[in-house]
Amino acid sequence: MTSVNDLLNLLVLEKISDTEFNGISKTIGSPIVFGGQVLAQAINAASRTITNSRVLHSMHSYFLEAGNLELPITYNVSIVRDGGSFSVRRVTAHQKSRTIFILSASFHKKEEGYNHQIAMKSGLKQPEDLLGWTDILKQYGDFLPKSLKAFFEIERPVEFKPTEIVNPLDKKDLSPFSDVWFKLKGDASKLDLATKQQVLTYISDYNILSSTLYPHASKAHWGNTQTASLDHSMWYFRDFDFDDWLLYATDSPSTSNARGFAKGNIFTRDGTLVASVAQEGLIRPIFK
């Protein structure tokens, strides 16, 4: 995938019935289905059963089994409730007879109310002054570990620019924080809010677990640690556009018992808080 159009073709599912949809998978460099893809496809399925113009405001999900890249994924939507203000949907994802993922999503009618948000960090380096993943591959590809180089070589519809580049060969513990700018490749100016939320959900599964490993970077890295998303929750606050860079600011309050917990906030460049994310992942040391 090289552009937003490729991503949309992946996220918009084939309709089987009013409550059943099929999706395919594209690799991001992993041998299993990317969690962000399943999240976004499930939101696409749930959203297509909403007929009262309500807007997604939260979702909560669990990854149950690794997805097979070669098999289609079937998403079954249960219409749990359509109340006076909120509509709730439950989505179950299957591959053959295996349930690989479950999600609950809530949609809210448009209402006016109080408004506040936390501020984005000040003094951050701007994306124009930073190297993206594509730049890192071009400049440092020959010096990167083989697995990391292979990951960067996968073409993506999103460009990522971390505010600080972590040297995987520099064995020292880091603070549990990560700030990454991201931007879609291609024209995303005409997307409706529901589609933008699905794309943002896809992107939200990138980078978030990095902060859980940073405090252990003197000994832990992606090559000697088994990692997997266990759950993923997201709250959607405000409309936004993809015509400029957005910031994904993440931190990890705790890692223990082979699990890492991370949370993140997504801001527009002008500091508007768009969404918040929380995820717990498997962070299991591989002892050889």
N, C-alpha and C positions, 0 to 999 in steps of 0.2 A: 504494500500500500504506500502510495507516495503523496496523496492529497486528501483533502476533506471529502471529495466525491467518492473516493475509494472507501473511506471510513463509513460514509453514509450507506453505501451499498452493502456493507457488512452488517450494519446495525439495524437496518429496516428489514424486518422478517417477512417470510412468505406466510400468507394467511391460509390456514387450513379450515378453520371455522371461526365463529365469532369469538371464541375463547381459546383457540389453539393455533400456535404459530411455529414455524420451523426456521432455524438459522444454521449457517455454516460458520466455519472458523478460519482464521488466518493467524499464523505464528508471529510472535514478536521476538523470537529467538529462543524460546523455551520449548521443550518437547511436549508440553501439555497446553491446554487451552488457557489463554490469558484471562485472569479473573475479571479485569475491567471489561472485556468483551462480553462475558456472561452477564455481568451487572447491567451493562447498557442495553443488551438485547432483552433482558427481562423487563427493564423499564419501558422499552419500546412495546413489548407485548401488553403490559399493564395499561399503558397510556392509550392504546388503541381500543380498550374497552370503556374508556371514559367518554361519555356523550353529552356531558353537561358543562363543558368548558372549564372544569375545575383544574387547578394547577398543582403539580407535584410539589409537596413541601418536605417529605421525609421518606426514607426507606431504610429497612434493616434486613440483613441477609446473612446466610451461612453457606460456606462452601463445604460440601459433604464429601465429594470425591473428585479426583483429578479428571478433567475432561479430555477425551480423545480427539485430537485434531482431525482425524480422518472421518469421523462420524458426524452426521447432522445432530443438532440439539433441538428437541421439541419442548416448547414452553406452553404449559397449561395454566390458564388464568382462572382463579376462582373469584367471583364477585361477592365479596364478604359483606359489604354494606354500602348503601347510598343513602346517607342521612341528609338532614337539612343543610349542613355546612360542609361535611366531609364525606369522601368516598374512599373505601379501603379495598385494595386488591391483594390477593396472595398468588404468587407465581411459583410453580414447580418446574424445574428443568430436568429433562430425562435424556439419556442416551441408551437406546434399546430399553432394557428393563431396569436400568440403573438410575436412581435419583441422584443427581450430582450437585444440586443447588436449590435453595429455597429463598424466597424474598417476600417481604410484605411492604407495600407502598401505600401512602396516604396522600390524597389529593384534596385541596381546600378551595372553596369558592373565593373569589376576589373580595377582600374586605379592607376597609381603612382602619388604622389603629396607631398605637404608639410606635416610635421608630428610634432605635439607637443601635450602635455597633462599636466593637473595639477598633482601635486604630491599627493600621498597617505599620510595620517597622519603618523607622526613618533612616535615611542615610544608606539605603541599599544601593549596590551597584546596578546600573541600568542595563537592560539587555544589549543595547548597542555597544557596550564596553566589555562584553563577556563572550567567551567561547561557547558555542553550542556543541551538542554531541557530534554533529557532522564535522565541525572544526577540529574537535579533539581527535577524531579518527584520522583526519588528514595530516595533522601536525605530529601526533604522538602514536599513531597506529603501530609502527614498528617496535615500539617499546612497551606496548600494553600486553598483559597476560592474554594468552590465546583465547580463553573463554570470554573475556571482556571485549576483546577486539571483535570476535564473532557477533557478540550482542550489538555492538555499535554499528556493525555492517548491515544489519537488517534495516531496510527502508521503512520509514514510518510517516504517517500523515501529520505528525506533530514534531515541532522542533523544541528541544529542551535546552535551557541555559542555566546551569547552577551558578549561584553567586560566588561559591567557593568550589574549586576543583580539588577533590580528595585524591591524593596519590596512593594507589593501592599498594605500592611498594614501600611506603613510609609507615613503618610499624609503630604507630603511636595512637593512644586512645584520644577520642575527640568528644566534644560536647554533643548532646543528643538533639541537635537542631539541624534543619536543612531548609534552604530557601531556593526554589527553582522557578525561573520564568519559563513560560511555555506559550506557544502560538501555533495555530493550525496552518498547514501549508495549503494554499489555494484560497479561493473566494468563498468566505463563509458569511457574507453580508446579508443573505436573504433567508436565513434559518429562522423558523419560528421558535418560541420559547421551549416547547416540549422537546424539539430536536436538539436545541442547545443544551438542555439538561441531560439528555442521553449522551451527547458527546462529552460533556464535562464529567459525567459519571465514568465513562470509559477512561478518560485521562486520570481520574482520581486514584486509580489503582497503581499508577506509575509512581515511583520514588518514595512512597510513604513509609515503607519498612526500612529504608536506609538509615533513618535516625535511630532505629532500635539496635543497629549494629555499631554505630559510631563510638559509643562509650567503650566498646570491646575491640576496637580496630587494631590494637597491638597484637591480637592473636586470632581474631575472627574476621573472616571475609566470605564473599559469596562462594568461593571455591571449597571451603571447608565447613560450610554451614548449610544444612537442609532448611529451606525456607518455603513457606506456602501461606497464602492468605487463609485465615480461618473464618473470619466474619468481616463485615463491612457495613457501616452505617453512614448515612449522608443526610444533611439538612440543607434545603435550598431556600435562600432568603430573598433574593432580588433578581430581576431581569438584568441582562448584561449582553455585551456583544463580543464576538471573537475577532474583531477587526484590529485589535492591538494585543500586546503581550499581557498575560495574566500571571500572577504570582501564587505559587503553592508553597505556603510556609508551614512546615511540619516540625513536630517535636515528639519525643518519646518520654513520657513520665516514668515508665517502668519496663524492665525486662526481667523475667524470672520464670523458673520451671519450664524452660525451653520454649517460652512464649514471649513475644515482644508486643507491647501496646504502643500505638502511635496515634496522634491526632493532627489534623491539619486545617488550615483556613485558606480559602482561595479568594484573592482580591483582584480587582481590576487595577490597572496601573495608577489610576487616580485615588486608590485607596478604598473603593467601595467593596464591602464584604459580600461576596456572591454566595458562598456556601461553606459549610464545615463538614469535616470527615472524621471518622474514627475507625480504626481497624486494629484487630489483634492478629498476629501472624505466628506461625511456627518458626522458631529460631533455634534449631536443634544442632548442636555441635556434632560434627562427624569425626569420631575418634578412629584413627587408623593404627 
